[in-house]
Amino acid sequence: MTVTSEATNVWKGGLTDGSGQVTFVSSGLGTFDVNWKARSEGSTSLTTPEELIAAAHSSCFNMALSGALAKNGTPPESVETTASVTFKPGTGITGSHLNVNAVVPGLGAEDFERIAQEAKAGCPVSQALAGIEITLEATLA
């Protein structure tokens, strides 16, 4: 089965003086404000395309890792991943760093690192981001 997910953005004004709103159409989760200042300088009250990519990357990676761990016969009790997506004005998105901490009974650190690296490579969002550097820091709790 093929699934298509949708979001819509409405932008008004120019790049630096304008603003937009992104709406999660498929899930109906809501509408969120975006603007250039938040993207280029950071913000705690508006989202950015990079934050949306980070949400997608951390979610996808957790699914890939959980599936790989279960296939290994060592399903996780929990997996927490933070994706940090970096944006440099004038250059663009320069990287995504995955920082994962997991509770996986019966699995050693070396095997966890190997499986996490494989999950990073196999994650569809990682594959979509192939044009940037993707790094991984993996630790067992």
N, C-alpha and C positions, 0 to 999 in steps of 0.2 A: 504494500500500500504506500503510495506517495502522499506526503503531507506538505502543504504549502502554508507557511506562516506569513502574516502580513502586519506591517506597521506603516503608518502614514505620517508624513511631516508636512506641516504648513508653515512657510517662512514668509515674513513680511519685512521689507526693507533691504538695505545693502548688507554686505558681510559684517562690517564692524559696528554698524548702528542698528542693524535689524535683529530680529529674534524669531524663534519658531516654537512650535509645539509638536512633539512626537506622540502619536497615539498608538497603543498596542491594540490593533484591530482584532487579531485572532483570539486573544485571551480576554479582551475587554478589561484589562487591568487598570487602565487609566491613561491620562494624558499628562505629559511632563514637558516643562519648559526647557529650551536650549537656546544658547546664544554664543557668539564668538568669544566674548570676554571669558565666559566660564570655560570654554574649550582651550583658550590660549593662556589663561592665567590661573585656572582652577576655581572651584566653587563648592560650597557645602549645601547650596540650595537649588541648584540646577543640575541637570544631567548633561552628559556629553556623548557624542558618538563612541568615544573610547570607553566610557563607563558601560555603555550598552554592549560593546564588544567584549569587555571584561566579564560581564554577566554571562554572555553566551559561552565564552571560552571556559570559565570555571565550571559551569553547569555541564557542558559537553565532556570536559576532561573527567569530571567525577563519574559520569555515566560510563565512559570508556574504561576508567580505572576499576570501578566496581565490577564491571563485567569481566575484565581480565583477571581480577583477583578471584572471582567466583570460578572462572574457568580453570584457574590454577589449583582449585580445591581449598582455597583460603579466603572465603568471603569476608569482607570487612564488617566490623561492628559499626564503624563510622569513618567518613572521609570528609575533611574540610579543606577546601582549596580557595585561595585568594588569587585572582588574576590581576596583575598590574599592567595596564596597557599605557605605553608612553607615547605622547604626541609632542612633536617639536614644530612650532609654527614655521612655515617656509620649507619644511622638509616632509612632514607628514607623520604617520604612525611608524615608530622606529622599533618597537618590540613589545612582547608580552612575556611577563615573568609569572610562572605558576609556582605558588608556594603551597605545598600540600602537606597536611598532617593527618595521619590515619591511625586507627586502632585496628590491627589485623592479627588476631591470635594465631600463633603457630608459624609466623613468617619472619624470617631474619631480615636485617636491614639491607644486605646485598641483593637478595631476591626482590625485596620491595622496590629498591632503586631500579633494577632491571625492568620489572613489570611496569613501573611508573613511566619510565622512558619509552617503553613500547606503547603504552596508552597515549602518551603525548603525541607520538608519531601517528597513531591510528585514529585519533580524535578528528572527526570531520571538520570542526572549527579550526583546529591546528592546521589541517590540510588547506583550508580556505585562506589561512593567514600565511601561507608558505613564502610570501614575499618579504616577511619580516623575521627577525631573530626571535625564537621562542626558547626561553630558558626554563629550567625546572629545579626546584629545591624540594626534595622529598624526605620527610622524616616520619618515623613511627613513634606513636605516643606510648 
